[in-house]
Amino acid sequence: MEELQTRELRADATRNRNQLLEVATRMFVSADTEPSMRAVAREAGVGIATLYRHFPNRESLVDAVYRDQVARLTAGARELLAQLSPPAALRRWMDLFGEWIATKNGMLDTLLAMIESGEIAHARTQTELLAAIDDILDAGRATGELRADVTAEDIAASLIGIFTVAPSLEHEARASRLLNILMDGLRPTP
């Protein structure tokens, strides 16, 4: 019986952690400023002690959200390629990238400080994201559906530009239009 209770507590703890990550991500997207740890706990429906048990400080929460989002982006490229044509996978991945960028809204100050201090390896993240883009581009080149002369760095720079001029949910339609224009430019000319 004791082993069963321990296993249930572990499942409960995992559920709480996942709930906290999901809520924190959602709050970071919609916040103009960094939400308090107490607000995250309250929104997740857990006590502040539960939040601090999983994430002892703001930096650990920001780090977990950041890493979770990077993992979703890199895995998302493979998953999308398994389901969609390379151009459709790339276009959908661009939307995921925009969502990842939006997550930074409510954690920007902490995130920048962590990158500056070396707590988050920005170069590693960049390498992982470029590899995800390369996977999609390689598949598109192999099928002849995407231009052969475009690099992952070209796509990344374009996405950063688009999400700089259309950074928030209020600009979602503009970002979508610009992403569609970018996709038009990525198709090979006859």
C-alpha positions in Angstrom: 0.0 0.0 0.0 2.8 2.4 0.9 4.5 1.9 -2.5 1.2 2.7 -4.3 0.8 5.9 -2.3 4.4 6.9 -3.2 3.7 6.3 -6.9 0.4 8.3 -6.7 2.3 11.2 -5.0 4.9 11.1 -7.8 2.1 11.2 -10.4 0.5 14.1 -8.5 3.8 15.9 -8.3 4.4 15.4 -12.1 0.8 16.7 -12.8 1.5 19.8 -10.6 4.8 20.5 -12.3 3.2 20.2 -15.8 0.3 22.4 -14.7 2.7 25.0 -13.4 4.6 25.0 -16.6 1.5 25.3 -18.7 0.1 28.1 -16.6 3.4 30.0 -16.5 3.8 29.7 -20.2 0.3 31.1 -20.8 0.8 33.9 -18.3 4.2 34.8 -19.8 2.5 35.1 -23.3 -0.3 37.4 -22.1 1.6 39.5 -19.6 3.0 42.9 -20.2 5.3 42.5 -17.2 6.6 39.5 -15.4 3.8 37.9 -13.3 4.6 37.2 -9.7 5.3 33.7 -8.5 2.3 33.9 -6.3 0.1 34.8 -9.3 1.4 31.7 -11.2 0.7 29.4 -8.3 -2.8 30.9 -7.8 -3.6 30.5 -11.5 -2.3 27.0 -11.5 -4.5 26.1 -8.5 -1.6 25.1 -6.2 -0.1 26.6 -3.1 3.0 28.8 -3.3 4.9 26.1 -1.4 4.1 23.6 -4.2 5.4 26.1 -6.8 8.6 26.7 -4.9 9.1 22.9 -4.4 9.2 22.5 -8.1 10.8 25.9 -9.0 12.8 27.4 -6.1 13.1 30.8 -7.7 11.9 32.8 -10.7 15.0 31.8 -12.7 14.3 28.1 -12.4 10.7 28.6 -13.6 11.8 30.8 -16.5 14.5 28.2 -17.4 12.0 25.4 -17.3 9.5 27.2 -19.5 12.2 28.2 -21.9 13.6 24.7 -22.2 10.1 23.2 -22.5 9.4 25.6 -25.4 12.7 24.9 -27.2 12.0 21.1 -26.8 8.5 21.6 -28.2 9.9 23.5 -31.2 12.6 21.0 -32.0 10.3 18.0 -31.6 7.5 19.9 -33.4 9.6 20.0 -36.6 9.9 16.2 -36.7 6.2 15.7 -35.8 5.0 18.2 -38.4 7.2 16.6 -41.1 5.6 13.2 -40.2 2.2 14.6 -40.8 2.5 17.3 -43.5 4.3 18.2 -46.7 7.6 20.1 -46.1 6.1 23.5 -47.0 3.0 23.0 -44.8 5.3 21.7 -42.0 7.5 24.8 -42.3 4.6 27.2 -42.3 3.1 25.5 -39.2 6.5 25.5 -37.5 6.7 29.2 -38.2 3.5 29.6 -36.2 5.0 27.6 -33.3 8.1 29.8 -33.5 5.9 32.9 -33.1 4.2 31.3 -30.1 7.7 30.7 -28.6 8.7 34.3 -29.2 5.4 35.5 -27.6 6.2 33.4 -24.5 9.1 35.8 -23.8 6.8 38.7 -23.1 6.3 38.1 -19.4 9.8 36.7 -18.7 12.0 39.0 -20.9 13.9 40.7 -18.1 14.7 37.5 -16.2 15.5 35.7 -19.5 17.9 38.4 -20.7 19.7 38.4 -17.3 20.0 34.6 -17.4 21.4 34.7 -20.9 23.9 37.4 -19.9 25.0 35.5 -16.9 25.4 32.3 -18.9 22.7 30.4 -17.0 20.9 29.8 -20.3 23.1 28.8 -23.3 21.7 31.0 -26.0 24.1 29.5 -28.6 22.9 26.0 -27.8 19.3 27.0 -28.3 20.2 28.7 -31.6 21.9 25.5 -32.8 18.9 23.4 -31.8 16.4 25.7 -33.6 18.6 26.0 -36.7 18.8 22.2 -36.8 15.0 21.9 -36.7 14.7 24.4 -39.5 17.3 22.5 -41.5 15.4 19.2 -41.1 12.3 20.8 -42.7 14.4 22.5 -45.4 16.2 19.3 -46.3 12.9 17.5 -46.6 11.6 20.3 -48.8 14.7 20.3 -51.0 14.4 16.5 -51.4 10.9 16.8 -52.7 11.6 19.9 -54.8 9.0 21.9 -52.8 11.4 24.3 -51.2 14.2 26.3 -52.7 17.7 24.8 -52.5 19.5 28.1 -51.9 17.7 29.1 -48.6 19.5 28.4 -45.3 18.2 27.9 -41.8 19.9 31.1 -40.9 17.9 32.9 -43.6 14.6 31.5 -42.2 15.6 32.4 -38.6 16.5 36.0 -39.6 13.3 36.4 -41.5 11.2 35.1 -38.6 12.9 37.4 -36.1 12.2 40.3 -38.4 8.6 39.4 -38.9 8.0 38.9 -35.1 9.8 42.1 -34.4 7.3 44.1 -36.5 4.3 42.0 -35.5 5.3 41.0 -31.9 2.0 40.4 -30.1 -1.3 38.7 -30.4 -2.8 42.0 -31.6 -0.6 41.7 -34.6 -1.4 38.1 -35.3 -3.1 38.8 -38.7 -0.1 40.9 -39.8 2.4 38.2 -38.8 0.3 35.5 -40.6 0.3 37.6 -43.8 4.0 38.2 -43.6 4.7 34.5 -42.9 2.6 33.6 -46.0 4.6 36.1 -48.1 7.8 34.5 -46.8 6.5 31.0 -47.7 5.7 32.2 -51.3 9.4 33.3 -51.6 10.6 29.9 -50.4 8.9 27.9 -53.2 11.2 27.2 -56.2 10.5 29.2 -59.3 9.5 27.1 -62.4 
